[in-house]
Amino acid sequence: MREIVDLNCDMGEGYGQWVLGDAPDEDIMSLISSANIAAGFHAGDPNSMDRVVKLAHDYGVGLGAHPGYRDLQGFGRRPIKTSPEELVNDIVYQMGAIREFGRRHGASLQHVKPHGALYMEAAASEELSKLILDMLLKTSGETILFCMEASKTYQIAKQCGHPVVREFYADRDYDNAGSIVFKRQVARPDPQAIAEKCVKACKTGTVTTVTGDEVEIGFESICFHSDTPGALEIGKAIRTGLLDAGISIASASAVLAHSR
């Protein structure tokens, strides 16, 4: 049974006057222990980054950069054909933005988590994952990398000895390979069912797939998305369910330290 877990959420995913999601960032920030903050390419702008980074600091939440494809119109969820080297440079650029806003407000960068289609491309690409890990080892040796267990990214991070956190996706389905199944249109889910799914994963280390099978799933952090309909209710249900089951919630860095 997993006794301690990180709870993370993608945050600040609006742009200018456009706000994504149906809950204020402040309300979600009060529920989580790590925040993945949009860094301007798939969503976010300097003003939103400044505001949400400060919120993370004020709430004592682990600060994370959430770099994506340069694709505001597609919200970073459409594959873009370019070189792995260009993608890594885009990640460096976006990490730098969140890191500097963190410094402004007295917060250090805890982690980096690629967004959307970039996350899934890295999961499948040994070349891109190696370049990301090489970049992190040279520039950000203590910065935790978030990824799925069923990914090239996780395999290479472990080989390199770089700090890595595996995610469990609360509001996404899984296939039999232990990978998430992406759906562009997400219906409003049942918060209690999601909470029960998370508690079960912590207790048994398994998840039910889209075909009804049970597969093993390793993780240190649970993720839900601020753009999922009913995100605030989902976050509340997950947090309550975990705590009621005797499972502590702490930042990704604290969870890794506890597991050593």
Phi and psi in degrees as a GROMACS rama.xvg file:
@    title "Ramachandran Plot"
@    xaxis  label "Phi"
@    yaxis  label "Psi"
@TYPE xy
-83.0973  120.16  ARG-2
-92.8079  -18.7773  GLU-3
-141.659  139.177  ILE-4
-148.71  149.368  VAL-5
-85.0235  147.88  ASP-6
-123.591  113.964  LEU-7
-120.326  158.216  ASN-8
-148.027  144.675  CYS-9
-77.4465  127.95  ASP-10
-129.024  162.424  MET-11
65.3753  30.5688  GLY-12
-94.3201  51.6169  GLU-13
-114.876  -166.314  GLY-14
-161.398  118.968  TYR-15
60.1594  -123.821  GLY-16
-84.2124  -6.86996  GLN-17
-85.8664  125.68  TRP-18
-119.087  128.713  VAL-19
-97.4353  141.381  LEU-20
94.8391  163.916  GLY-21
-111.574  17.8149  ASP-22
-135.872  141.047  ALA-23
-61.7205  143.821  PRO-24
-56.5968  -36.404  ASP-25
-60.1623  -40.9662  GLU-26
-67.3495  -41.6857  ASP-27
-70.5729  -38.7492  ILE-28
-59.2184  -30.2951  MET-29
-72.1905  -11.8203  SER-30
-100.198  -21.6304  LEU-31
-105.925  171.529  ILE-32
-117.829  -13.7878  SER-33
-142.802  140.169  SER-34
-121.692  132.717  ALA-35
-102.536  108.743  ASN-36
-102.889  123.109  ILE-37
-56.2517  135.303  ALA-38
-111.511  18.561  ALA-39
108.472  -15.6766  GLY-40
-92.4901  -49.022  PHE-41
-92.9361  -22.3415  HIS-42
-171.818  169.639  ALA-43
89.6789  155.362  GLY-44
-148.16  171.707  ASP-45
-54.8179  -37.3411  PRO-46
-70.1417  -41.7249  ASN-47
-69.1764  -38.3432  SER-48
-60.1833  -46.9516  MET-49
-59.1745  -44.9993  ASP-50
-67.1029  -46.2247  ARG-51
-75.9449  -34.6798  VAL-52
-60.8418  -42.9788  VAL-53
-62.6113  -40.4575  LYS-54
-59.3014  -44.877  LEU-55
-58.9167  -43.9973  ALA-56
-63.1471  -46.263  HIS-57
-62.7413  -33.3291  ASP-58
-92.1955  0.400141  TYR-59
69.1155  32.4879  GLY-60
-98.1104  138.259  VAL-61
-59.6737  130.819  GLY-62
-88.9081  125.462  LEU-63
-129.137  143.783  GLY-64
-89.3674  138.314  ALA-65
-123.265  74.9275  HIS-66
-77.3517  144.147  PRO-67
-136.143  -179.019  GLY-68
-60.9529  153.929  TYR-69
-77.2433  81.402  ARG-70
-155.484  71.6173  ASP-71
-62.2434  -41.5191  LEU-72
-64.331  -39.0117  GLN-73
-95.5418  6.4057  GLY-74
56.6961  29.2359  PHE-75
68.0785  14.2698  GLY-76
-106.516  12.0549  ARG-77
-111.943  131.437  ARG-78
-60.6624  139.076  PRO-79
-120.373  126.684  ILE-80
-83.6112  108.266  LYS-81
-155.325  -178.852  THR-82
-82.2046  150.46  SER-83
-57.132  -35.4717  PRO-84
-62.1991  -40.7128  GLU-85
-66.8218  -39.4251  GLU-86
-64.3987  -40.8278  LEU-87
-64.3224  -40.0256  VAL-88
-62.6575  -37.2896  ASN-89
-63.7941  -38.0574  ASP-90
-66.0247  -44.4947  ILE-91
-56.9243  -45.6713  VAL-92
-59.3066  -46.1957  TYR-93
-73.0081  -38.2529  GLN-94
-58.8677  -41.2791  MET-95
-60.5593  -38.3274  GLY-96
-62.9613  -49.3768  ALA-97
-66.6029  -38.3665  ILE-98
-60.3395  -42.3978  ARG-99
-71.9916  -37.779  GLU-100
-65.4766  -34.0926  PHE-101
-62.529  -45.7557  GLY-102
-60.1992  -37.4939  ARG-103
-59.29  -35.6197  ARG-104
-106.266  11.7548  HIS-105
80.6168  23.7272  GLY-106
-118.209  138.669  ALA-107
-94.7124  156.986  SER-108
-78.0995  114.138  LEU-109
-80.4921  -42.7572  GLN-110
-153.157  167.97  HIS-111
-130.776  137.117  VAL-112
-137.342  107.865  LYS-113
-56.6291  151.338  PRO-114
-102.969  144.983  HIS-115
52.2601  -126.261  GLY-116
-65.4394  -29.035  ALA-117
-67.2519  -40.167  LEU-118
-58.6157  -45.6025  TYR-119
-72.912  -32.9632  MET-120
-66.0386  -43.6405  GLU-121
-62.6168  -37.7623  ALA-122
-59.506  -34.113  ALA-123
-95.4626  -15.4869  ALA-124
-108.324  113.531  SER-125
-64.994  -39.1165  GLU-126
-63.5349  -48.0817  GLU-127
-65.7176  -42.5189  LEU-128
-61.3733  -41.7589  SER-129
-63.0044  -40.7652  LYS-130
-66.6833  -39.2731  LEU-131
-63.3336  -45.6653  ILE-132
-66.7886  -38.3572  LEU-133
-62.0393  -42.6715  ASP-134
-62.7035  -45.117  MET-135
-65.3014  -41.4235  LEU-136
-62.3691  -31.5124  LEU-137
-85.7318  -28.0287  LYS-138
-118.074  -25.3699  THR-139
-148.233  61.7166  SER-140
-61.0256  -24.3524  GLY-141
-99.3067  -4.66491  GLU-142
-78.0879  121.079  THR-143
-70.7121  139.68  ILE-144
-102.547  125.798  LEU-145
-92.711  137.442  PHE-146
-163.797  174.496  CYS-147
-80.9086  152.105  MET-148
-62.9353  -42.5673  GLU-149
-82.2387  69.5909  ALA-150
-154.945  151.61  SER-151
-61.8583  -34.3633  LYS-152
-57.5887  -46.9792  THR-153
-66.2652  -43.0276  TYR-154
-58.3685  -44.8906  GLN-155
-73.9443  -37.2917  ILE-156
-59.5977  -42.76  ALA-157
-65.5912  -39.6669  LYS-158
-62.7047  -37.3661  GLN-159
-80.3923  -15.7687  CYS-160
75.5749  20.6787  GLY-161
-85.6086  142.453  HIS-162
-60.3788  128.895  PRO-163
-141.75  142.421  VAL-164
-122.08  129.503  VAL-165
-88.9675  141.082  ARG-166
-105.683  146.83  GLU-167
-112.302  127.306  PHE-168
-94.1574  109.192  TYR-169
-66.4852  -43.4973  ALA-170
-105.903  27.8788  ASP-171
-131.176  152.366  ARG-172
-86.06  163.207  ASP-173
-120.962  149.257  TYR-174
-98.6582  -179.849  ASP-175
-72.9732  -10.7538  ASN-176
-88.4287  -1.1686  ALA-177
82.5112  18.1114  GLY-178
-104.728  151.881  SER-179
-75.5177  150.61  ILE-180
-104.886  116.405  VAL-181
-86.2791  134.621  PHE-182
-126.445  127.246  LYS-183
-68.9095  -41.4544  ARG-184
-103.527  112.735  GLN-185
-105  121.234  VAL-186
-72.7842  163.405  ALA-187
-69.6276  113.116  ARG-188
-84.3214  171.743  PRO-189
-87.4563  112.036  ASP-190
-57.1191  -38.6461  PRO-191
-67.7415  -38.544  GLN-192
-63.8761  -38.5886  ALA-193
-66.1234  -42.7467  ILE-194
-60.583  -43.2066  ALA-195
-64.0013  -37.944  GLU-196
-60.6781  -42.138  LYS-197
-68.3262  -43.7527  CYS-198
-63.2723  -42.7505  VAL-199
-59.451  -43.4379  LYS-200
-62.1977  -40.4159  ALA-201
-66.6662  -37.8586  CYS-202
-79.4673  -37.994  LYS-203
-112.717  -16.4432  THR-204
70.3652  26.8758  GLY-205
-133.777  161.246  THR-206
-139.89  147.036  VAL-207
-84.4222  129.404  THR-208
-87.8489  176.434  THR-209
-65.7752  -17.0591  VAL-210
-97.2497  3.29009  THR-211
87.4035  3.68307  GLY-212
-84.9701  162.092  ASP-213
-105.798  126.304  GLU-214
-125.571  151.489  VAL-215
-75.099  143.908  GLU-216
-141.65  124.096  ILE-217
-101.355  138.567  GLY-218
-163.553  157.766  PHE-219
-119.605  -12.4925  GLU-220
-137.162  144.155  SER-221
-108.286  131.278  ILE-222
-113.899  136.378  CYS-223
-130.359  162.697  PHE-224
-109.45  135.848  HIS-225
-69.9992  -16.3121  SER-226
-93.913  -1.7094  ASP-227
-70.2469  131.2  THR-228
-53.9332  131.325  PRO-229
76.9232  27.6915  GLY-230
-57.6386  -39.9768  ALA-231
-63.6101  -44.3218  LEU-232
-65.116  -35.6738  GLU-233
-63.8597  -47.9316  ILE-234
-60.8053  -42.2076  GLY-235
-63.2122  -43.6655  LYS-236
-65.1017  -42.4523  ALA-237
-62.6731  -49.0516  ILE-238
-59.5163  -47.5452  ARG-239
-62.6253  -44.2816  THR-240
-61.2714  -42.638  GLY-241
-64.5415  -48.9882  LEU-242
-64.2652  -40.3046  LEU-243
-63.8522  -27.1857  ASP-244
-87.1487  4.1678  ALA-245
80.4099  20.0896  GLY-246
-101.596  120.17  ILE-247
-77.6322  152.449  SER-248
-116.236  126.949  ILE-249
-148.576  164.566  ALA-250
-62.5076  161.179  SER-251
-58.6842  -40.6669  ALA-252
-63.8812  -38.9387  SER-253
-69.2799  -37.3925  ALA-254
-64.6738  -42.8087  VAL-255
-63.5423  -41.4361  LEU-256
-63.5863  -36.6733  ALA-257
-67.8838  -31.7019  HIS-258
-83.7442  -9.2506  SER-259
